[in-house]
Amino acid sequence: MSHRDIGYDADADSEYECLHCGEIVSEDSHPGTCSDCGTAMRNRQMPYE
């Protein structure tokens, strides 16, 4: 595995981050929108590029 590869465990929770207010949650599936401000959440393992 190279330093760019991300390990994947289907049973593990993923961290999601709101790009508007910075809220971070750990969920087993995509939460959709932020519970604080309603903005879309993004998986923190995905690069910005």
C-alpha positions, 0 to 999 in steps of 0.5 A, spaced: 500 500 500 502 506 498 502 513 502 496 515 497 492 509 498 486 509 504 484 503 507 477 501 507 473 497 512 466 497 510 464 496 518 467 502 520 464 508 521 467 514 517 468 521 519 464 527 515 465 534 516 461 540 514 465 545 510 461 551 512 461 550 520 466 545 521 462 540 525 465 533 524 461 527 525 462 519 525 457 515 522 456 508 518 453 512 512 453 519 509 449 523 513 447 528 508 447 535 511 449 538 517 445 538 523 447 544 525 447 549 519 444 544 513 450 545 509 452 538 505 457 534 509 463 531 506 467 525 507 474 527 511 478 521 507 476 524 500 482 529 498 480 536 496 483 535 489 
